[in-house]
């Protein structure tokens, strides 16, 4: 039976984004219903043309930069394309950044408020990174 | 006519091999056999788990000189 997994990404560090992306991609590709809500420092990596690497939190983050580790942006994209995961930008974060959904990578869904996200997440498992 | 295809995901780390397999599985036809090659140690247990959960057929799973060779038939 498929599970419902809701993920909140707020940190902009490589380790946290990587772990969230790994869970989202594997769960979505396995048939789970996955929604990822992006806010705060996590959202800026998905603005079109953004090229800055996420900084490492610790030693392990440096290992994640080596060849053969799938980048977190690729994993989130695969979660959306292969497993129909929803990638939802926080509407408050978009307002503060003075950008719209059109400024984000195309796999992103509609701007979403916390009330709506929490209401949709009811009854599922909520993970925060 | 079913086909066989090798998906070479050696030297990529988790969940790279699984995502490579799933990408190719989407493109394959029912009855096709995919052989995944992976050097990721966890693949030997993780990939069969995915195959079982999604409902494809695991045909073989062996480690030859540090490389997992996992054969899967697409069933749906």
N, CA and C atoms of all chains as a GROMACS GRO file, in nm:
protein
  615
    1UNK      N    1   0.084  -0.119   0.000
    1UNK     CA    2   0.000   0.000   0.000
    1UNK      C    3   0.088   0.125   0.000
    2UNK      N    4   0.048   0.225  -0.076
    2UNK     CA    5   0.135   0.342  -0.086
    2UNK      C    6   0.118   0.432   0.036
    3UNK      N    7   0.229   0.490   0.074
    3UNK     CA    8   0.227   0.581   0.190
    3UNK      C    9   0.217   0.724   0.140
    4UNK      N   10   0.194   0.813   0.236
    4UNK     CA   11   0.191   0.955   0.204
    4UNK      C   12   0.305   1.019   0.282
    5UNK      N   13   0.397   1.079   0.210
    5UNK     CA   14   0.513   1.138   0.275
    5UNK      C   15   0.521   1.286   0.238
    6UNK      N   16   0.522   1.370   0.339
    6UNK     CA   17   0.532   1.515   0.318
    6UNK      C   18   0.663   1.563   0.377
    7UNK      N   19   0.736   1.640   0.297
    7UNK     CA   20   0.869   1.685   0.337
    7UNK      C   21   0.873   1.836   0.337
    8UNK      N   22   0.930   1.894   0.443
    8UNK     CA   23   0.951   2.039   0.448
    8UNK      C   24   1.101   2.065   0.440
    9UNK      N   25   1.144   2.141   0.340
    9UNK     CA   26   1.286   2.176   0.326
    9UNK      C   27   1.305   2.323   0.357
   10UNK      N   28   1.381   2.352   0.459
   10UNK     CA   29   1.409   2.492   0.492
   10UNK      C   30   1.559   2.523   0.492
   11UNK      N   31   1.640   2.421   0.520
   11UNK     CA   32   1.785   2.444   0.529
   11UNK      C   33   1.846   2.453   0.389
   12UNK      N   34   1.948   2.535   0.377
   12UNK     CA   35   2.018   2.547   0.249
   12UNK      C   36   2.150   2.474   0.249
   13UNK      N   37   2.170   2.382   0.344
   13UNK     CA   38   2.298   2.309   0.344
   13UNK      C   39   2.287   2.182   0.260
   14UNK      N   40   2.400   2.144   0.206
   14UNK     CA   41   2.405   2.033   0.112
   14UNK      C   42   2.356   1.901   0.172
   15UNK      N   43   2.398   1.874   0.295
   15UNK     CA   44   2.361   1.745   0.354
   15UNK      C   45   2.209   1.732   0.368
   16UNK      N   46   2.146   1.839   0.417
   16UNK     CA   47   2.001   1.832   0.441
   16UNK      C   48   1.925   1.825   0.309
   17UNK      N   49   1.968   1.905   0.211
   17UNK     CA   50   1.899   1.901   0.081
   17UNK      C   51   1.917   1.765   0.015
   18UNK      N   52   2.037   1.707   0.031
   18UNK     CA   53   2.064   1.576  -0.030
   18UNK      C   54   1.975   1.468   0.032
   19UNK      N   55   1.967   1.468   0.166
   19UNK     CA   56   1.887   1.364   0.233
   19UNK      C   57   1.740   1.377   0.197
   20UNK      N   58   1.692   1.502   0.194
   20UNK     CA   59   1.551   1.524   0.157
   20UNK      C   60   1.526   1.477   0.013
   21UNK      N   61   1.621   1.505  -0.076
   21UNK     CA   62   1.605   1.467  -0.217
   21UNK      C   63   1.611   1.316  -0.234
   22UNK      N   64   1.697   1.250  -0.155
   22UNK     CA   65   1.706   1.104  -0.163
   22UNK      C   66   1.574   1.040  -0.120
   23UNK      N   67   1.521   1.089  -0.010
   23UNK     CA   68   1.393   1.032   0.038
   23UNK      C   69   1.282   1.059  -0.063
   24UNK      N   70   1.277   1.184  -0.112
   24UNK     CA   71   1.169   1.219  -0.206
   24UNK      C   72   1.176   1.134  -0.332
   25UNK      N   73   1.296   1.116  -0.388
   25UNK     CA   74   1.307   1.044  -0.515
   25UNK      C   75   1.277   0.895  -0.499
   26UNK      N   76   1.334   0.836  -0.395
   26UNK     CA   77   1.312   0.691  -0.377
   26UNK      C   78   1.166   0.663  -0.341
   27UNK      N   79   1.110   0.743  -0.251
   27UNK     CA   80   0.970   0.721  -0.211
   27UNK      C   81   0.876   0.741  -0.329
   28UNK      N   82   0.897   0.849  -0.403
   28UNK     CA   83   0.807   0.879  -0.516
   28UNK      C   84   0.817   0.770  -0.622
   29UNK      N   85   0.939   0.724  -0.649
   29UNK     CA   86   0.957   0.624  -0.754
   29UNK      C   87   0.908   0.487  -0.709
   30UNK      N   88   0.882   0.471  -0.580
   30UNK     CA   89   0.832   0.344  -0.529
   30UNK      C   90   0.680   0.347  -0.517
   31UNK      N   91   0.621   0.457  -0.556
   31UNK     CA   92   0.475   0.463  -0.556
   31UNK      C   93   0.414   0.539  -0.440
   32UNK      N   94   0.497   0.594  -0.352
   32UNK     CA   95   0.442   0.673  -0.243
   32UNK      C   96   0.397   0.810  -0.296
   33UNK      N   97   0.302   0.870  -0.226
   33UNK     CA   98   0.254   1.004  -0.263
   33UNK      C   99   0.340   1.105  -0.189
   34UNK      N  100   0.420   1.179  -0.265
   34UNK     CA  101   0.520   1.266  -0.202
   34UNK      C  102   0.493   1.413  -0.236
   35UNK      N  103   0.496   1.498  -0.133
   35UNK     CA  104   0.492   1.643  -0.154
   35UNK      C  105   0.610   1.704  -0.080
   36UNK      N  106   0.678   1.796  -0.145
   36UNK     CA  107   0.790   1.864  -0.080
   36UNK      C  108   0.763   2.014  -0.080
   37UNK      N  109   0.766   2.072   0.038
   37UNK     CA  110   0.739   2.215   0.055
   37UNK      C  111   0.873   2.285   0.077
   38UNK      N  112   0.906   2.380  -0.011
   38UNK     CA  113   1.036   2.448  -0.004
   38UNK      C  114   1.019   2.589   0.048
   39UNK      N  115   1.096   2.623   0.152
   39UNK     CA  116   1.092   2.760   0.203
   39UNK      C  117   1.232   2.802   0.248
   40UNK      N  118   1.240   2.923   0.300
   40UNK     CA  119   1.365   2.978   0.356
   40UNK      C  120   1.485   2.955   0.261
   41UNK      N  121   1.597   2.913   0.319
   41UNK     CA  122   1.720   2.900   0.238
   41UNK      C  123   1.716   2.786   0.136
   42UNK      N  124   1.624   2.694   0.154
   42UNK     CA  125   1.618   2.580   0.061
   42UNK      C  126   1.564   2.622  -0.075
   43UNK      N  127   1.480   2.724  -0.078
   43UNK     CA  128   1.412   2.757  -0.204
   43UNK      C  129   1.503   2.821  -0.308
   44UNK      N  130   1.602   2.895  -0.262
   44UNK     CA  131   1.679   2.977  -0.357
   44UNK      C  132   1.758   2.894  -0.460
   45UNK      N  133   1.787   2.768  -0.428
   45UNK     CA  134   1.861   2.684  -0.524
   45UNK      C  135   1.780   2.649  -0.648
   46UNK      N  136   1.651   2.675  -0.640
   46UNK     CA  137   1.563   2.634  -0.749
   46UNK      C  138   1.515   2.752  -0.832
   47UNK      N  139   1.578   2.868  -0.808
   47UNK     CA  140   1.550   2.984  -0.893
   47UNK      C  141   1.627   2.962  -1.023
   48UNK      N  142   1.558   2.982  -1.136
   48UNK     CA  143   1.622   2.958  -1.267
   48UNK      C  144   1.756   3.030  -1.276
   49UNK      N  145   1.855   2.960  -1.323
   49UNK     CA  146   1.986   3.022  -1.343
   49UNK      C  147   2.074   3.021  -1.219
   50UNK      N  148   2.020   2.972  -1.107
   50UNK     CA  149   2.099   2.970  -0.983
   50UNK      C  150   2.210   2.865  -0.997
   51UNK      N  151   2.334   2.906  -0.975
   51UNK     CA  152   2.444   2.811  -0.999
   51UNK      C  153   2.531   2.787  -0.874
   52UNK      N  154   2.506   2.861  -0.768
   52UNK     CA  155   2.588   2.844  -0.648
   52UNK      C  156   2.566   2.707  -0.586
   53UNK      N  157   2.674   2.639  -0.549
   53UNK     CA  158   2.663   2.512  -0.480
   53UNK      C  159   2.616   2.534  -0.337
   54UNK      N  160   2.539   2.440  -0.285
   54UNK     CA  161   2.498   2.449  -0.145
   54UNK      C  162   2.620   2.425  -0.056
   55UNK      N  163   2.640   2.508   0.046
   55UNK     CA  164   2.756   2.489   0.134
   55UNK      C  165   2.742   2.364   0.221
   56UNK      N  166   2.857   2.303   0.253
   56UNK     CA  167   2.856   2.185   0.339
   56UNK      C  168   2.836   2.228   0.484
   57UNK      N  169   2.765   2.142   0.558
   57UNK     CA  170   2.746   2.165   0.700
   57UNK      C  171   2.866   2.110   0.777
   58UNK      N  172   2.922   2.001   0.725
   58UNK     CA  173   3.034   1.935   0.791
   58UNK      C  174   3.117   1.857   0.691
   59UNK      N  175   3.200   1.768   0.743
   59UNK     CA  176   3.291   1.692   0.658
   59UNK      C  177   3.217   1.610   0.551
   60UNK      N  178   3.104   1.556   0.589
   60UNK     CA  179   3.034   1.467   0.497
   60UNK      C  180   2.987   1.540   0.373
   61UNK      N  181   2.951   1.665   0.391
   61UNK     CA  182   2.902   1.743   0.278
   61UNK      C  183   3.005   1.752   0.166
   62UNK      N  184   3.133   1.752   0.206
   62UNK     CA  185   3.238   1.759   0.104
   62UNK      C  186   3.241   1.630   0.022
   63UNK      N  187   3.217   1.516   0.090
   63UNK     CA  188   3.213   1.388   0.018
   63UNK      C  189   3.101   1.387  -0.084
   64UNK      N  190   2.992   1.457  -0.054
   64UNK     CA  191   2.877   1.458  -0.145
   64UNK      C  192   2.908   1.531  -0.276
   65UNK      N  193   3.017   1.609  -0.274
   65UNK     CA  194   3.052   1.682  -0.396
   65UNK      C  195   3.128   1.597  -0.496
   66UNK      N  196   3.164   1.473  -0.458
   66UNK     CA  197   3.246   1.393  -0.549
   66UNK      C  198   3.165   1.333  -0.662
   67UNK      N  199   3.238   1.296  -0.766
   67UNK     CA  200   3.176   1.237  -0.885
   67UNK      C  201   3.097   1.111  -0.848
   68UNK      N  202   2.980   1.097  -0.908
   68UNK     CA  203   2.902   0.976  -0.886
   68UNK      C  204   2.791   0.992  -0.785
   69UNK      N  205   2.792   1.102  -0.708
   69UNK     CA  206   2.682   1.128  -0.615
   69UNK      C  207   2.578   1.210  -0.692
   70UNK      N  208   2.455   1.157  -0.704
   70UNK     CA  209   2.356   1.233  -0.780
   70UNK      C  210   2.325   1.366  -0.711
   71UNK      N  211   2.335   1.479  -0.783
   71UNK     CA  212   2.308   1.608  -0.720
   71UNK      C  213   2.162   1.620  -0.672
   72UNK      N  214   2.141   1.693  -0.564
   72UNK     CA  215   2.005   1.698  -0.507
   72UNK      C  216   1.903   1.756  -0.605
   73UNK      N  217   1.946   1.849  -0.689
   73UNK     CA  218   1.850   1.907  -0.783
   73UNK      C  219   1.802   1.802  -0.884
   74UNK      N  220   1.895   1.717  -0.926
   74UNK     CA  221   1.858   1.609  -1.018
   74UNK      C  222   1.762   1.511  -0.951
   75UNK      N  223   1.787   1.480  -0.823
   75UNK     CA  224   1.700   1.384  -0.753
   75UNK      C  225   1.559   1.440  -0.734
   76UNK      N  226   1.549   1.569  -0.700
   76UNK     CA  227   1.415   1.629  -0.686
   76UNK      C  228   1.342   1.627  -0.821
   77UNK      N  229   1.417   1.655  -0.927
   77UNK     CA  230   1.356   1.655  -1.061
   77UNK      C  231   1.306   1.514  -1.094
   78UNK      N  232   1.387   1.414  -1.064
   78UNK     CA  233   1.346   1.276  -1.090
   78UNK      C  234   1.225   1.237  -1.004
   79UNK      N  235   1.222   1.288  -0.881
   79UNK     CA  236   1.107   1.260  -0.795
   79UNK      C  237   0.979   1.310  -0.862
   80UNK      N  238   0.988   1.429  -0.923
   80UNK     CA  239   0.871   1.487  -0.989
   80UNK      C  240   0.840   1.415  -1.120
   81UNK      N  241   0.943   1.384  -1.197
   81UNK     CA  242   0.919   1.328  -1.331
   81UNK      C  243   0.888   1.178  -1.329
   82UNK      N  244   0.958   1.105  -1.241
   82UNK     CA  245   0.938   0.960  -1.240
   82UNK      C  246   0.831   0.916  -1.141
   83UNK      N  247   0.810   0.998  -1.038
   83UNK     CA  248   0.719   0.954  -0.932
   83UNK      C  249   0.607   1.050  -0.901
   84UNK      N  250   0.592   1.152  -0.987
   84UNK     CA  251   0.484   1.250  -0.967
   84UNK      C  252   0.488   1.321  -0.832
   85UNK      N  253   0.606   1.335  -0.774
   85UNK     CA  254   0.617   1.412  -0.650
   85UNK      C  255   0.580   1.558  -0.679
   86UNK      N  256   0.514   1.619  -0.582
   86UNK     CA  257   0.483   1.762  -0.597
   86UNK      C  258   0.591   1.843  -0.529
   87UNK      N  259   0.648   1.939  -0.601
   87UNK     CA  260   0.747   2.030  -0.545
   87UNK      C  261   0.679   2.165  -0.530
   88UNK      N  262   0.658   2.207  -0.407
   88UNK     CA  263   0.574   2.324  -0.383
   88UNK      C  264   0.654   2.439  -0.320
   89UNK      N  265   0.657   2.554  -0.386
   89UNK     CA  266   0.727   2.668  -0.326
   89UNK      C  267   0.637   2.737  -0.223
   90UNK      N  268   0.698   2.776  -0.112
   90UNK     CA  269   0.626   2.848  -0.007
   90UNK      C  270   0.589   2.987  -0.058
   91UNK      N  271   0.463   3.023  -0.049
   91UNK     CA  272   0.420   3.152  -0.103
   91UNK      C  273   0.482   3.269  -0.027
   92UNK      N  274   0.501   3.252   0.103
   92UNK     CA  275   0.566   3.359   0.182
   92UNK      C  276   0.709   3.381   0.135
   93UNK      N  277   0.781   3.271   0.109
   93UNK     CA  278   0.920   3.284   0.064
   93UNK      C  279   0.928   3.353  -0.072
   94UNK      N  280   0.835   3.320  -0.161
   94UNK     CA  281   0.832   3.386  -0.292
   94UNK      C  282   0.810   3.536  -0.274
   95UNK      N  283   0.720   3.573  -0.183
   95UNK     CA  284   0.691   3.715  -0.158
   95UNK      C  285   0.816   3.787  -0.108
   96UNK      N  286   0.884   3.728  -0.011
   96UNK     CA  287   1.002   3.793   0.047
   96UNK      C  288   1.116   3.803  -0.055
   97UNK      N  289   1.126   3.703  -0.140
   97UNK     CA  290   1.231   3.704  -0.244
   97UNK      C  291   1.191   3.792  -0.363
   98UNK      N  292   1.065   3.838  -0.362
   98UNK     CA  293   1.011   3.920  -0.471
   98UNK      C  294   1.022   3.849  -0.606
   99UNK      N  295   0.985   3.721  -0.606
   99UNK     CA  296   0.983   3.644  -0.730
   99UNK      C  297   0.849   3.573  -0.741
  100UNK      N  298   0.823   3.515  -0.860
  100UNK     CA  299   0.700   3.438  -0.880
  100UNK      C  300   0.737   3.295  -0.918
  101UNK      N  301   0.636   3.212  -0.932
  101UNK     CA  302   0.657   3.072  -0.970
  101UNK      C  303   0.734   3.062  -1.103
  102UNK      N  304   0.713   3.160  -1.191
  102UNK     CA  305   0.780   3.158  -1.322
  102UNK      C  306   0.931   3.173  -1.311
  103UNK      N  307   0.980   3.222  -1.197
  103UNK     CA  308   1.124   3.235  -1.179
  103UNK      C  309   1.188   3.105  -1.131
  104UNK      N  310   1.104   3.005  -1.102
  104UNK     CA  311   1.157   2.878  -1.049
  104UNK      C  312   1.170   2.774  -1.160
  105UNK      N  313   1.246   2.668  -1.132
  105UNK     CA  314   1.261   2.558  -1.226
  105UNK      C  315   1.122   2.503  -1.262
  106UNK      N  316   1.107   2.453  -1.387
  106UNK     CA  317   0.974   2.418  -1.438
  106UNK      C  318   0.902   2.305  -1.365
  107UNK      N  319   0.978   2.221  -1.294
  107UNK     CA  320   0.909   2.110  -1.226
  107UNK      C  321   0.836   2.154  -1.099
  108UNK      N  322   0.848   2.281  -1.064
  108UNK     CA  323   0.779   2.329  -0.944
  108UNK      C  324   0.630   2.350  -0.968
  109UNK      N  325   0.553   2.319  -0.864
  109UNK     CA  326   0.408   2.335  -0.869
  109UNK      C  327   0.368   2.474  -0.822
  110UNK      N  328   0.239   2.492  -0.791
  110UNK     CA  329   0.187   2.624  -0.757
  110UNK      C  330   0.238   2.673  -0.620
  111UNK      N  331   0.250   2.806  -0.604
  111UNK     CA  332   0.284   2.862  -0.473
  111UNK      C  333   0.181   2.814  -0.371
  112UNK      N  334   0.232   2.774  -0.256
  112UNK     CA  335   0.145   2.711  -0.158
  112UNK      C  336   0.166   2.774  -0.022
  113UNK      N  337   0.057   2.802   0.045
  113UNK     CA  338   0.065   2.857   0.182
  113UNK      C  339   0.074   2.744   0.282
  114UNK      N  340   0.119   2.780   0.401
  114UNK     CA  341   0.136   2.678   0.505
  114UNK      C  342   0.004   2.612   0.543
  115UNK      N  343  -0.101   2.692   0.547
  115UNK     CA  344  -0.231   2.637   0.587
  115UNK      C  345  -0.272   2.525   0.491
  116UNK      N  346  -0.257   2.555   0.364
  116UNK     CA  347  -0.294   2.456   0.261
  116UNK      C  348  -0.204   2.333   0.270
  117UNK      N  349  -0.073   2.357   0.285
  117UNK     CA  350   0.021   2.244   0.289
  117UNK      C  351  -0.008   2.154   0.409
  118UNK      N  352  -0.027   2.216   0.526
  118UNK     CA  353  -0.051   2.137   0.647
  118UNK      C  354  -0.184   2.062   0.637
  119UNK      N  355  -0.280   2.127   0.575
  119UNK     CA  356  -0.410   2.062   0.560
  119UNK      C  357  -0.396   1.940   0.468
  120UNK      N  358  -0.322   1.956   0.358
  120UNK     CA  359  -0.300   1.843   0.267
  120UNK      C  360  -0.215   1.733   0.331
  121UNK      N  361  -0.128   1.773   0.424
  121UNK     CA  362  -0.035   1.678   0.485
  121UNK      C  363  -0.100   1.598   0.598
  122UNK      N  364  -0.221   1.635   0.632
  122UNK     CA  365  -0.287   1.571   0.746
  122UNK      C  366  -0.294   1.419   0.729
  123UNK      N  367  -0.255   1.348   0.832
  123UNK     CA  368  -0.264   1.203   0.827
  123UNK      C  369  -0.142   1.135   0.768
  124UNK      N  370  -0.052   1.214   0.708
  124UNK     CA  371   0.068   1.155   0.649
  124UNK      C  372   0.187   1.170   0.740
  125UNK      N  373   0.302   1.134   0.689
  125UNK     CA  374   0.424   1.146   0.766
  125UNK      C  375   0.494   1.274   0.722
  126UNK      N  376   0.528   1.358   0.819
  126UNK     CA  377   0.590   1.487   0.786
  126UNK      C  378   0.736   1.488   0.831
  127UNK      N  379   0.826   1.509   0.736
  127UNK     CA  380   0.970   1.513   0.766
  127UNK      C  381   1.021   1.653   0.738
  128UNK      N  382   1.104   1.705   0.828
  128UNK     CA  383   1.155   1.841   0.809
  128UNK      C  384   1.307   1.840   0.801
  129UNK      N  385   1.358   1.910   0.700
  129UNK     CA  386   1.503   1.918   0.682
  129UNK      C  387   1.546   2.064   0.680
  130UNK      N  388   0.809  -0.836  -2.929
  130UNK     CA  389   0.935  -0.909  -2.905
  130UNK      C  390   1.006  -0.843  -2.787
  131UNK      N  391   1.029  -0.921  -2.680
  131UNK     CA  392   1.092  -0.860  -2.564
  131UNK      C  393   1.243  -0.845  -2.585
  132UNK      N  394   1.298  -0.746  -2.519
  132UNK     CA  395   1.439  -0.715  -2.540
  132UNK      C  396   1.515  -0.718  -2.407
  133UNK      N  397   1.646  -0.730  -2.417
  133UNK     CA  398   1.732  -0.722  -2.299
  133UNK      C  399   1.818  -0.597  -2.310
  134UNK      N  400   1.839  -0.535  -2.196
  134UNK     CA  401   1.920  -0.413  -2.197
  134UNK      C  402   2.005  -0.408  -2.071
  135UNK      N  403   2.128  -0.363  -2.084
  135UNK     CA  404   2.214  -0.345  -1.967
  135UNK      C  405   2.209  -0.198  -1.926
  136UNK      N  406   2.184  -0.176  -1.798
  136UNK     CA  407   2.186  -0.040  -1.743
  136UNK      C  408   2.312  -0.029  -1.657
  137UNK      N  409   2.410   0.039  -1.709
  137UNK     CA  410   2.540   0.046  -1.640
  137UNK      C  411   2.543   0.167  -1.546
  138UNK      N  412   2.523   0.141  -1.417
  138UNK     CA  413   2.523   0.250  -1.318
  138UNK      C  414   2.643   0.235  -1.225
  139UNK      N  415   2.749   0.171  -1.274
  139UNK     CA  416   2.867   0.155  -1.188
  139UNK      C  417   2.926   0.291  -1.154
  140UNK      N  418   2.985   0.297  -1.036
  140UNK     CA  419   3.052   0.419  -0.988
  140UNK      C  420   2.957   0.535  -0.957
  141UNK      N  421   2.828   0.506  -0.942
  141UNK     CA  422   2.739   0.608  -0.888
  141UNK      C  423   2.690   0.561  -0.751
  142UNK      N  424   2.661   0.658  -0.667
  142UNK     CA  425   2.622   0.627  -0.529
  142UNK      C  426   2.471   0.632  -0.513
  143UNK      N  427   2.423   0.569  -0.408
  143UNK     CA  428   2.281   0.563  -0.374
  143UNK      C  429   2.223   0.704  -0.371
  144UNK      N  430   2.104   0.728  -0.428
  144UNK     CA  431   2.018   0.633  -0.497
  144UNK      C  432   2.037   0.636  -0.649
  145UNK      N  433   2.157   0.672  -0.696
  145UNK     CA  434   2.182   0.681  -0.839
  145UNK      C  435   2.146   0.555  -0.917
  146UNK      N  436   2.198   0.435  -0.876
  146UNK     CA  437   2.166   0.314  -0.954
  146UNK      C  438   2.016   0.286  -0.961
  147UNK      N  439   1.946   0.304  -0.850
  147UNK     CA  440   1.802   0.278  -0.851
  147UNK      C  441   1.730   0.376  -0.945
  148UNK      N  442   1.769   0.503  -0.940
  148UNK     CA  443   1.702   0.601  -1.026
  148UNK      C  444   1.733   0.574  -1.174
  149UNK      N  445   1.855   0.528  -1.202
  149UNK     CA  446   1.890   0.490  -1.340
  149UNK      C  447   1.801   0.375  -1.388
  150UNK      N  448   1.786   0.277  -1.298
  150UNK     CA  449   1.702   0.162  -1.332
  150UNK      C  450   1.558   0.206  -1.358
  151UNK      N  451   1.506   0.290  -1.270
  151UNK     CA  452   1.366   0.332  -1.283
  151UNK      C  453   1.345   0.414  -1.410
  152UNK      N  454   1.442   0.499  -1.442
  152UNK     CA  455   1.433   0.578  -1.566
  152UNK      C  456   1.424   0.484  -1.686
  153UNK      N  457   1.509   0.382  -1.688
  153UNK     CA  458   1.509   0.288  -1.800
  153UNK      C  459   1.386   0.197  -1.800
  154UNK      N  460   1.338   0.166  -1.679
  154UNK     CA  461   1.220   0.081  -1.667
  154UNK      C  462   1.098   0.150  -1.728
  155UNK      N  463   1.090   0.281  -1.709
  155UNK     CA  464   0.977   0.357  -1.765
  155UNK      C  465   0.976   0.349  -1.917
  156UNK      N  466   1.096   0.344  -1.975
  156UNK     CA  467   1.107   0.344  -2.121
  156UNK      C  468   1.091   0.205  -2.181
  157UNK      N  469   1.106   0.101  -2.098
  157UNK     CA  470   1.103  -0.038  -2.147
  157UNK      C  471   0.959  -0.084  -2.170
  158UNK      N  472   0.946  -0.192  -2.245
  158UNK     CA  473   0.814  -0.252  -2.268
  158UNK      C  474   0.794  -0.369  -2.172
  159UNK      N  475   0.669  -0.403  -2.145
  159UNK     CA  476   0.638  -0.518  -2.060
  159UNK      C  477   0.703  -0.642  -2.123
  160UNK      N  478   0.773  -0.719  -2.040
  160UNK     CA  479   0.842  -0.839  -2.088
  160UNK      C  480   0.990  -0.817  -2.109
  161UNK      N  481   1.031  -0.692  -2.125
  161UNK     CA  482   1.173  -0.663  -2.142
  161UNK      C  483   1.251  -0.697  -2.014
  162UNK      N  484   1.377  -0.735  -2.033
  162UNK     CA  485   1.464  -0.766  -1.918
  162UNK      C  486   1.574  -0.661  -1.909
  163UNK      N  487   1.588  -0.601  -1.793
  163UNK     CA  488   1.695  -0.505  -1.770
  163UNK      C  489   1.795  -0.565  -1.674
  164UNK      N  490   1.924  -0.550  -1.706
  164UNK     CA  491   2.029  -0.594  -1.614
  164UNK      C  492   2.099  -0.471  -1.561
  165UNK      N  493   2.086  -0.448  -1.432
  165UNK     CA  494   2.148  -0.332  -1.369
  165UNK      C  495   2.287  -0.370  -1.319
  166UNK      N  496   2.387  -0.291  -1.354
  166UNK     CA  497   2.522  -0.308  -1.300
  166UNK      C  498   2.546  -0.197  -1.200
  167UNK      N  499   2.584  -0.233  -1.078
  167UNK     CA  500   2.604  -0.132  -0.974
  167UNK      C  501   2.720  -0.169  -0.883
  168UNK      N  502   2.800  -0.070  -0.848
  168UNK     CA  503   2.907  -0.090  -0.751
  168UNK      C  504   2.868  -0.037  -0.614
  169UNK      N  505   2.746   0.016  -0.603
  169UNK     CA  506   2.696   0.067  -0.476
  169UNK      C  507   2.660  -0.054  -0.388
  170UNK      N  508   2.724  -0.063  -0.272
  170UNK     CA  509   2.709  -0.183  -0.189
  170UNK      C  510   2.564  -0.212  -0.151
  171UNK      N  511   2.486  -0.108  -0.129
  171UNK     CA  512   2.348  -0.127  -0.085
  171UNK      C  513   2.254  -0.177  -0.194
  172UNK      N  514   2.296  -0.170  -0.319
  172UNK     CA  515   2.205  -0.206  -0.429
  172UNK      C  516   2.158  -0.351  -0.421
  173UNK      N  517   2.245  -0.441  -0.373
  173UNK     CA  518   2.211  -0.583  -0.368
  173UNK      C  519   2.087  -0.611  -0.286
  174UNK      N  520   2.062  -0.527  -0.186
  174UNK     CA  521   1.942  -0.545  -0.103
  174UNK      C  522   1.832  -0.447  -0.142
  175UNK      N  523   1.873  -0.326  -0.175
  175UNK     CA  524   1.776  -0.219  -0.198
  175UNK      C  525   1.699  -0.234  -0.329
  176UNK      N  526   1.769  -0.273  -0.434
  176UNK     CA  527   1.702  -0.283  -0.565
  176UNK      C  528   1.598  -0.395  -0.563
  177UNK      N  529   1.632  -0.516  -0.510
  177UNK     CA  530   1.528  -0.620  -0.500
  177UNK      C  531   1.408  -0.574  -0.416
  178UNK      N  532   1.434  -0.496  -0.314
  178UNK     CA  533   1.324  -0.444  -0.231
  178UNK      C  534   1.231  -0.358  -0.315
  179UNK      N  535   1.290  -0.272  -0.399
  179UNK     CA  536   1.208  -0.187  -0.488
  179UNK      C  537   1.131  -0.274  -0.588
  180UNK      N  538   1.200  -0.374  -0.646
  180UNK     CA  539   1.137  -0.461  -0.745
  180UNK      C  540   1.017  -0.532  -0.683
  181UNK      N  541   1.036  -0.581  -0.560
  181UNK     CA  542   0.929  -0.652  -0.490
  181UNK      C  543   0.812  -0.558  -0.463
  182UNK      N  544   0.843  -0.439  -0.418
  182UNK     CA  545   0.737  -0.345  -0.380
  182UNK      C  546   0.656  -0.300  -0.502
  183UNK      N  547   0.726  -0.276  -0.612
  183UNK     CA  548   0.658  -0.226  -0.731
  183UNK      C  549   0.591  -0.339  -0.809
  184UNK      N  550   0.644  -0.463  -0.792
  184UNK     CA  551   0.576  -0.578  -0.852
  184UNK      C  552   0.635  -0.629  -0.982
  185UNK      N  553   0.762  -0.595  -1.011
  185UNK     CA  554   0.827  -0.655  -1.126
  185UNK      C  555   0.887  -0.790  -1.084
  186UNK      N  556   0.953  -0.859  -1.180
  186UNK     CA  557   1.006  -0.992  -1.148
  186UNK      C  558   1.159  -0.988  -1.136
  187UNK      N  559   1.208  -1.027  -1.019
  187UNK     CA  560   1.353  -1.036  -0.999
  187UNK      C  561   1.400  -1.170  -1.054
  188UNK      N  562   1.485  -1.166  -1.156
  188UNK     CA  563   1.528  -1.291  -1.220
  188UNK      C  564   1.658  -1.343  -1.160
  189UNK      N  565   1.752  -1.252  -1.131
  189UNK     CA  566   1.876  -1.295  -1.067
  189UNK      C  567   1.941  -1.175  -1.001
  190UNK      N  568   2.028  -1.206  -0.905
  190UNK     CA  569   2.094  -1.101  -0.828
  190UNK      C  570   2.226  -1.157  -0.777
  191UNK      N  571   2.335  -1.116  -0.838
  191UNK     CA  572   2.463  -1.170  -0.793
  191UNK      C  573   2.572  -1.065  -0.797
  192UNK      N  574   2.670  -1.086  -0.709
  192UNK     CA  575   2.783  -0.995  -0.704
  192UNK      C  576   2.904  -1.063  -0.767
  193UNK      N  577   2.954  -1.004  -0.873
  193UNK     CA  578   3.071  -1.060  -0.941
  193UNK      C  579   3.184  -0.958  -0.931
  194UNK      N  580   3.286  -0.994  -0.855
  194UNK     CA  581   3.403  -0.907  -0.839
  194UNK      C  582   3.366  -0.764  -0.798
  195UNK      N  583   3.273  -0.754  -0.704
  195UNK     CA  584   3.238  -0.622  -0.651
  195UNK      C  585   3.132  -0.546  -0.731
  196UNK      N  586   3.081  -0.611  -0.835
  196UNK     CA  587   2.976  -0.545  -0.915
  196UNK      C  588   2.847  -0.625  -0.902
  197UNK      N  589   2.739  -0.558  -0.861
  197UNK     CA  590   2.609  -0.624  -0.856
  197UNK      C  591   2.553  -0.634  -0.997
  198UNK      N  592   2.509  -0.755  -1.033
  198UNK     CA  593   2.438  -0.778  -1.160
  198UNK      C  594   2.296  -0.818  -1.121
  199UNK      N  595   2.202  -0.730  -1.144
  199UNK     CA  596   2.064  -0.757  -1.101
  199UNK      C  597   1.974  -0.756  -1.225
  200UNK      N  598   1.913  -0.873  -1.252
  200UNK     CA  599   1.828  -0.885  -1.371
  200UNK      C  600   1.681  -0.878  -1.331
  201UNK      N  601   1.609  -0.794  -1.400
  201UNK     CA  602   1.468  -0.771  -1.367
  201UNK      C  603   1.384  -0.776  -1.494
  202UNK      N  604   1.271  -0.845  -1.487
  202UNK     CA  605   1.178  -0.844  -1.601
  202UNK      C  606   1.063  -0.748  -1.568
  203UNK      N  607   1.034  -0.660  -1.662
  203UNK     CA  608   0.923  -0.566  -1.643
  203UNK      C  609   0.792  -0.642  -1.663
  204UNK      N  610   0.707  -0.637  -1.563
  204UNK     CA  611   0.584  -0.718  -1.570
  204UNK      C  612   0.458  -0.635  -1.591
  205UNK      N  613   0.470  -0.504  -1.585
  205UNK     CA  614   0.347  -0.423  -1.604
  205UNK      C  615   0.382  -0.284  -1.650
   0.00000   0.00000   0.00000
